[in-house]
């Protein structure tokens, strides 16, 4: 889930080809790198930044040549949703990944902007032709922020911990791994079966390397190997990072980063208007005119992994009836919603966004048809239905107000319950105590949520689970994509949710800031190459 739009435990854009990150028979040398609680994003305005594939490091804002780089500068960065704590191992939400992965924590590999993988703590890696053996050579001279040296045993311990402890985030990502061993600097993962998503997993939370036996409190501190270290965290206000002078690679160009959390759209706009931030992410497209043209800032548009999802609790009556879920989906006019959010998104008709493996345009399935929605409700014996929508307050009221009126047009009374994000995590995500939920799923490749009957959707389709498992075990990109495509169509027909739209990322960037990422800003913000000029 994602924290800058929604809780994150999923992507858009015409003309791109989805692909699985296979690494078969290829050796690489040194190179370049879950739900979100964010507010509605996007809309083209001002100068539009270059847009690239959001599977990896996001596209960066253009760098100007005027002014010398100020290596003593601290970037004042406004974000929308704050993590509830800093425990990267256990706390759900993209807010943590956004701030800490690549900047503070690293793994053997990370992802590039074109969806490929780059070696990080590994100096090189290769994957056997049968997809059953992954070999990494550990980089020399890496130290953690506490001064301890990185060892092969740290890697083995970190990966083994995630593999063996079901309470840890992304534990299931390493299910195919049979053994994790070290022979000198060589780390070897042996699989029980091929896993088409393993490299992707190793480039995310599951692959992060922590110091064995460090003993620090992960909820309030962090001890990573990245170019920045956590200096302080004032919950409810600011998370501060400082440049790590002992970094093994090229030193960060910034002396530090202050993440300032501004959950309300108006507060984010005011921060730009007052000049109290150098960069503000996740601008609300409905309020964009307020900051358009502010002197000294450029509004950059980028693509995201964001899937703004209206989930139906398929385990609760009457939402356990297919006809009711189909009726609700057909009652929703997504075109009207996109107009209401000022064009801040694109249509998304299924569970797989356009840049993910298995994407297919499924917008014709359960498309807007209020007359048929009424017939479906009548056939299900639910002509007079009252439901409650639980929605984090960071989303405002634009979408929920429209849903209320659109549902009313087909005889459904929708009550809206706005909650703070931690409450959503407890009531909806953990306890599954809800009728309908609207949040932004910002994680890449999160289709597995629909194959997991224990996920908060309470959705179960054994055929979908079977196809997803087949895709994971695939040894060719085409095979995996075909299985996922078939599974996604089944999910769309079952309507466990309405995929209302895929968001756009709108970011206000000071003209003095260069190299700031503009794609996928709700899921990752690699800040190592960002600079500020005098």
C-alpha positions in Angstrom: 0.0 0.0 0.0 1.2 3.4 -0.2 1.5 6.2 2.2 1.6 9.2 0.1 -1.8 8.4 -1.3 -3.0 5.3 0.5 -1.9 2.4 2.6 0.3 0.2 0.6 0.7 -3.5 1.3 0.5 -1.9 -8.1 0.9 1.6 -12.8 -0.5 3.5 -16.1 0.3 5.3 -19.4 -0.4 4.7 -23.1 1.9 2.9 -25.4 4.2 1.3 -22.9 5.0 -2.4 -22.9 4.8 -4.3 -19.6 7.5 -6.8 -18.8 8.9 -9.1 -16.2 12.4 -8.5 -15.0 14.0 -11.7 -16.0 17.8 -12.0 -15.6 18.4 -15.4 -17.2 22.0 -16.2 -18.4 23.1 -12.6 -17.9 26.0 -11.3 -15.9 26.1 -7.7 -14.7 28.9 -5.6 -13.5 28.5 -2.5 -11.3 25.7 -0.3 -12.5 23.2 2.2 -11.4 19.5 1.2 -8.5 2.8 -2.2 -0.6 -0.9 0.8 -0.1 -0.3 4.6 -0.1 -2.4 7.2 1.7 -2.0 10.0 -0.8 -4.3 12.6 -2.1 -5.6 12.7 -5.6 -2.6 13.5 -7.9 -1.8 15.1 -11.1 -2.8 17.3 -14.1 -0.6 18.7 -16.7 0.6 22.2 -15.8 3.6 24.5 -16.2 6.6 22.8 -17.5 6.1 19.0 -17.8 9.0 16.8 -16.8 10.4 14.0 -18.8 8.4 10.9 -18.2 10.0 7.4 -18.0 9.2 3.9 -17.0 8.2 3.9 -13.3 9.4 0.4 -12.5 12.7 1.7 -11.4 14.5 4.9 -10.4 12.0 7.7 -11.4 12.7 10.2 -14.1 14.6 13.2 -12.8 13.7 16.8 -13.2 16.0 18.6 -15.7 19.2 20.0 -14.4 20.0 23.6 -15.1 23.5 24.9 -15.6 23.1 28.2 -13.7 24.7 28.4 -10.3 27.2 26.2 -8.4 26.0 23.2 -6.5 25.7 24.0 -2.8 27.0 20.8 -1.1 26.0 22.2 2.3 22.3 22.6 1.4 19.5 20.6 3.0 16.5 19.8 0.8 13.2 20.8 2.3 10.8 18.2 0.9 7.1 18.2 1.5 5.3 14.8 1.5 1.7 13.9 2.1 1.5 10.9 4.4 3.9 10.2 7.3 4.8 6.7 8.3 3.5 5.5 11.7 7.0 4.4 12.6 10.3 3.6 10.9 10.2 -0.2 11.1 11.0 -1.2 7.5 10.6 -4.8 8.5 7.1 -4.8 9.9 5.3 -1.5 9.2 3.0 -1.4 6.1 2.9 1.6 3.9 4.8 3.1 0.9 5.7 6.1 3.0 8.6 4.1 4.5 9.8 2.9 1.2 9.5 6.4 -0.2 11.8 7.8 2.4 14.1 5.0 3.3 14.8 2.6 0.4 17.8 3.7 -1.7 18.4 6.6 0.6 19.0 4.8 3.9 18.5 1.1 3.3 19.9 -0.9 0.4 19.9 -4.4 -1.0 22.1 -6.4 -3.2 20.3 -4.9 -6.2 17.8 -2.1 -7.0 15.8 -1.0 -10.0 16.6 1.4 -12.8 14.1 3.7 -14.5 13.7 1.3 -17.5 12.7 -1.6 -15.3 16.1 -3.3 -15.3 18.2 -4.2 -12.3 21.4 -2.6 -11.1 23.9 -3.9 -8.7 24.2 -2.1 -5.4 25.7 -4.0 -2.5 26.5 -6.7 -5.0 29.3 -5.8 -7.4 27.9 -8.3 -9.9 25.3 -11.0 -10.2 24.1 -13.8 -12.5 21.1 -16.1 -12.7 21.3 -19.6 -14.0 19.6 -20.6 -17.2 17.0 -22.7 -15.4 16.2 -19.9 -13.0 17.0 -21.9 -9.9 20.3 -20.3 -8.8 21.0 -16.6 -8.2 24.6 -15.7 -7.5 25.8 -12.4 -6.1 29.3 -11.2 -5.4 29.3 -8.8 -2.4 30.9 -5.4 -2.9 34.1 -4.6 -0.8 34.4 -1.6 1.6 30.8 -1.1 2.5 30.0 0.1 6.1 26.8 0.6 7.9 25.8 3.9 9.4 27.0 2.7 12.9 30.5 2.1 11.4 30.3 -1.7 11.3 31.5 -3.4 8.1 29.0 -5.2 5.8 29.7 -8.9 5.8 28.3 -11.8 3.8 26.8 -13.1 7.0 24.7 -9.9 7.2 23.2 -10.6 3.8 22.5 -14.2 4.7 20.9 -13.3 8.0 18.8 -10.5 6.6 17.4 -12.6 3.7 16.9 -15.6 5.9 15.1 -13.6 8.5 12.6 -12.3 5.9 12.2 -15.8 4.4 11.6 -17.5 7.8 9.5 -14.9 9.7 5.9 -14.7 8.5 5.4 -11.5 10.5 7.8 -9.5 8.4 6.8 -7.4 5.5 7.2 -9.1 2.1 7.9 -12.5 3.7 6.0 -14.3 0.9 8.3 -12.7 -1.7 11.0 -15.2 -0.8 8.7 -18.3 -0.7 10.5 -19.9 -3.6 13.9 -19.6 -2.0 15.2 -23.0 -0.6 18.5 -21.9 0.7 20.6 -18.8 1.2 24.4 -19.4 1.7 27.7 -17.5 1.6 31.1 -18.8 0.4 33.5 -15.9 1.0 32.0 -12.9 -0.7 29.7 -15.0 -2.9 26.1 -15.1 -1.9 24.0 -17.9 -3.4 20.2 -18.2 -3.4 19.0 -21.7 -4.5 15.3 -21.9 -5.4 12.9 -24.8 -5.2 11.2 -23.5 -8.3 11.7 -20.6 -10.7 10.3 -17.3 -9.5 9.8 -14.6 -12.1 9.4 -12.0 -9.4 12.5 -12.7 -7.3 14.7 -10.0 -8.7 12.0 -7.5 -8.3 11.5 -8.7 -4.7 15.2 -8.5 -3.9 15.2 -4.9 -5.2 12.5 -4.1 -2.7 11.8 -4.6 1.0 12.5 -8.3 1.0 16.0 -7.7 -0.2 17.1 -5.0 2.2 20.3 -5.8 4.2 20.4 -4.9 7.9 23.4 -5.4 10.2 23.1 -8.7 12.1 22.8 -8.2 15.8 22.8 -4.3 15.6 20.2 -4.1 18.3 18.8 -0.7 17.4 15.1 0.0 17.7 13.8 -0.2 14.1 10.6 1.7 15.1 12.5 4.9 15.8 16.0 4.5 14.2 17.6 3.0 11.1 21.1 1.6 10.5 21.6 1.1 6.8 24.3 1.4 4.1 22.8 4.1 2.0 24.1 7.6 1.1 22.0 9.2 3.9 21.5 8.3 7.5 18.5 9.0 9.7 19.4 12.0 11.9 16.1 12.6 13.7 12.4 12.0 13.5 9.8 14.4 15.1 6.6 12.4 14.6 3.9 14.5 13.2 6.4 16.9 11.7 9.7 16.1 10.2 12.0 13.1 9.4 15.6 14.4 8.9 18.3 12.6 6.9 22.0 13.6 6.8 24.6 12.8 4.3 26.6 9.7 5.3 30.2 10.6 4.9 31.3 7.0 5.1 29.2 6.0 2.1 30.9 3.4 -0.1 29.8 5.0 -3.4 29.6 8.5 -4.7 28.7 10.9 -1.9 25.2 12.5 -1.9 25.2 16.0 -3.3 22.9 17.2 -0.5 24.0 17.7 3.1 20.6 16.5 4.2 17.0 16.1 3.5 14.1 17.2 5.8 10.9 15.3 5.0 8.1 17.6 6.1 4.7 15.9 6.3 1.7 17.9 5.1 -1.3 15.6 4.9 -3.8 18.3 3.8 -3.8 19.4 0.2 -4.2 23.1 1.3 -1.2 22.8 3.6 0.9 21.4 0.7 -0.1 24.3 -1.5 0.6 26.8 1.2 4.1 25.4 1.6 4.7 26.2 -2.1 3.1 29.6 -1.9 5.2 30.6 1.1 8.4 29.1 -0.2 8.8 26.9 2.9 9.6 23.8 0.8 12.0 23.3 -2.0 9.9 20.5 -3.4 6.3 19.5 -2.7 5.1 16.1 -4.0 1.5 14.9 -4.5 -0.1 18.2 -5.4 -3.9 17.9 -5.6 -4.9 18.5 -9.2 -8.2 20.1 -8.1 -6.2 22.8 -6.4 -3.4 23.1 -8.9 -4.4 26.6 -10.2 -3.4 28.0 -6.8 0.3 27.1 -7.3 0.5 27.2 -11.1 2.9 30.0 -12.1 4.3 30.6 -8.6 7.6 32.3 -9.2 10.7 30.1 -8.7 8.9 26.8 -9.1 8.2 24.4 -11.9 5.2 22.0 -11.9 6.5 18.6 -13.1 4.2 15.8 -14.1 5.2 12.2 -13.9 3.7 8.7 -14.0 3.0 6.6 -11.0 2.2 3.1 -9.8 -0.9 4.4 -8.2 -4.2 2.5 -8.5 -7.0 4.4 -6.8 -9.1 1.4 -5.7 -12.6 1.2 -4.4 -12.5 -2.2 -2.7 -15.6 -4.2 -1.8 -15.4 -6.5 1.2 -16.2 -9.7 -0.7 -16.4 -11.6 2.6 -19.4 -9.6 3.9 -23.0 -9.8 2.8 -24.4 -8.5 0.5 -21.0 -7.8 -1.1 -20.3 -11.5 -1.2 -22.8 -11.6 -4.1 -21.3 -11.1 -7.6 -24.3 -9.2 -8.9 -24.0 -6.6 -6.1 -20.4 -6.0 -6.8 -21.0 -5.8 -10.5 -23.8 -3.4 -9.9 -21.7 -1.1 -7.8 -19.0 -1.0 -10.4 -21.5 -0.3 -13.2 -23.0 2.6 -11.1 -19.6 4.5 -11.2 -19.0 7.1 -13.9 -15.2 7.2 -13.9 -15.2 9.9 -16.6 -17.1 12.2 -14.3 -14.6 11.4 -11.5 -11.7 12.2 -13.8 -13.2 15.5 -14.7 -13.8 16.3 -11.1 -10.2 15.7 -10.2 -9.1 18.1 -13.0 -7.8 15.3 -15.2 -5.4 14.1 -12.5 -5.6 10.5 -13.5 -6.2 8.0 -16.4 -8.7 5.3 -16.7 -7.9 1.9 -15.1 -10.3 -0.9 -15.8 -8.5 -3.8 -14.1 -6.1 -4.8 -11.3 -3.0 -4.6 -13.4 -1.8 -1.1 -14.4 -0.3 -0.5 -17.9 3.4 -0.8 -17.0 3.0 -4.1 -15.2 3.3 -7.6 -16.6 0.0 -8.9 -17.9 -1.6 -5.6 -18.5 -4.7 -5.5 -20.7 -7.3 -2.7 -21.2 -10.2 -4.0 -19.3 -12.2 -0.8 -19.0 -15.1 -2.4 -21.0 -15.8 -4.9 -18.2 -18.4 -3.6 -15.7 -18.3 -0.2 -17.4 -20.6 2.6 -16.5 -24.2 1.4 -17.0 -26.6 2.7 -14.3 -29.7 1.1 -15.8 -28.1 -2.4 -15.8 -26.8 -1.7 -12.3 -30.4 -1.3 -11.1 -31.4 -4.6 -12.7 -28.5 -6.4 -11.1 -29.4 -5.1 -7.7 -33.0 -6.1 -8.1 -31.9 -9.6 -9.2 -29.7 -9.8 -6.1 -32.6 -8.7 -3.8 -30.7 -5.6 -2.9 -32.7 -2.8 -4.4 -32.6 -0.7 -1.2 -29.0 -1.0 0.0 -27.1 1.0 2.5 -23.3 0.7 2.7 -20.5 2.5 4.5 -17.4 3.8 2.7 -14.3 4.0 4.9 -11.8 6.4 3.5 -8.6 8.0 4.9 -9.1 11.8 5.3 -6.1 12.6 3.2 -8.2 11.9 0.1 -10.5 14.8 0.6 -14.2 14.6 -0.4 -14.2 15.0 -4.2 -14.3 11.3 -5.0 -16.5 10.2 -2.1 -19.1 13.0 -2.8 -19.4 11.7 -6.4 -19.7 8.1 -5.3 -22.5 9.1 -2.9 -24.5 10.8 -5.7 -23.7 8.1 -8.3 -24.7 5.3 -6.0 -27.9 7.2 -5.0 -28.9 7.2 -8.7 -29.2 3.4 -8.6 -30.8 3.2 -5.2 -27.8 2.6 -3.0 -27.3 4.8 0.1 -23.6 5.4 0.7 -22.5 6.7 4.1 -19.0 8.1 4.2 -16.7 7.5 7.2 -13.5 9.5 7.0 -10.7 8.3 9.3 -7.0 9.0 9.9 -4.6 6.7 8.1 -3.6 4.7 11.2 -7.2 4.0 11.9 -7.7 2.7 8.3 -4.8 0.4 8.8 -6.3 -1.1 11.9 -10.0 -1.2 10.9 -9.7 -2.1 7.2 -6.3 -3.4 6.4 -5.8 -5.5 9.5 -9.3 -6.3 10.9 -11.2 -6.2 7.6 -14.0 -4.4 9.3 -15.6 -2.4 6.5 -18.0 -2.5 3.6 -16.2 -0.3 1.0 -12.8 1.3 1.1 -11.1 3.8 -1.1 -7.3 4.0 -1.0 -4.4 4.3 -3.4 -2.4 1.1 -4.0 0.9 2.5 -5.1 3.1 -0.6 -5.1 4.4 -1.9 -8.3 3.5 -5.5 -9.3 1.0 -6.0 -6.5 -1.4 -8.3 -8.4 -0.6 -11.0 -5.9 -3.0 -9.3 -3.5 -5.8 -10.7 -5.6 -4.4 -14.2 -5.3 -4.2 -14.0 -1.5 -7.5 -14.9 0.1 -6.2 -13.5 3.4 -5.7 -10.0 2.0 -8.1 -7.3 3.2 -10.3 -7.6 0.0 -11.5 -11.0 1.3 -11.5 -12.1 -2.3 -11.2 -15.7 -3.2 -10.9 -17.3 -6.7 -8.8 -20.5 -6.8 -8.3 -20.2 -10.6 -6.8 -16.7 -10.1 -4.5 -18.0 -7.4 -3.4 -20.9 -9.6 -2.7 -18.6 -12.6 -0.7 -16.2 -10.4 1.4 -19.1 -9.0 2.0 -20.3 -12.6 3.2 -16.8 -13.6 5.6 -16.7 -10.6 7.1 -20.1 -11.7 7.4 -19.1 -15.3 10.8 -19.2 -17.0 9.9 -16.9 -19.9 8.6 -13.3 -19.9 5.9 -14.2 -22.4 4.6 -17.1 -20.4 4.4 -15.1 -17.1 2.6 -12.2 -18.9 0.0 -14.6 -20.5 -0.9 -16.1 -17.2 -1.2 -12.8 -15.4 -3.3 -11.4 -18.3 -5.7 -14.3 -18.0 -5.9 -13.9 -14.2 -6.5 -10.2 -14.4 -9.5 -10.7 -16.7 -11.0 -13.1 -14.2 -10.5 -10.7 -11.4 -12.1 -7.8 -13.4 -15.1 -10.0 -14.1 -15.4 -11.0 -10.4 -15.4 -7.3 -9.4 -13.8 -7.4 -6.0 -13.1 -3.7 -6.5 -13.6 -0.8 -8.9 -10.3 0.5 -10.2 -11.4 4.1 -10.4 -8.3 5.6 -12.0 -4.5 5.5 -12.1 -3.0 8.6 -10.7 -0.5 11.1 -12.1 2.3 12.6 -10.0 2.4 16.4 -9.7 5.4 17.9 -8.1 6.3 21.5 -7.4 10.1 21.8 -7.8 12.2 24.9 -7.0 14.2 26.2 -9.9 17.3 25.7 -7.7 16.7 22.0 -7.3 18.1 19.7 -10.0 17.8 15.9 -10.6 14.7 15.4 -8.5 12.7 12.3 -9.4 9.3 13.0 -11.1 8.0 9.5 -11.7 6.7 7.0 -9.1 7.3 9.6 -6.4 4.7 8.0 -4.1 6.6 4.8 -3.9 10.3 5.7 -4.1 12.4 8.8 -3.9 16.1 8.1 -4.7 17.7 11.4 -3.7 21.4 10.6 -4.0 21.8 12.6 -7.2 19.6 15.5 -6.3 21.4 18.9 -5.9 20.6 22.5 -4.9 22.4 25.4 -6.6 23.3 28.6 -4.8 
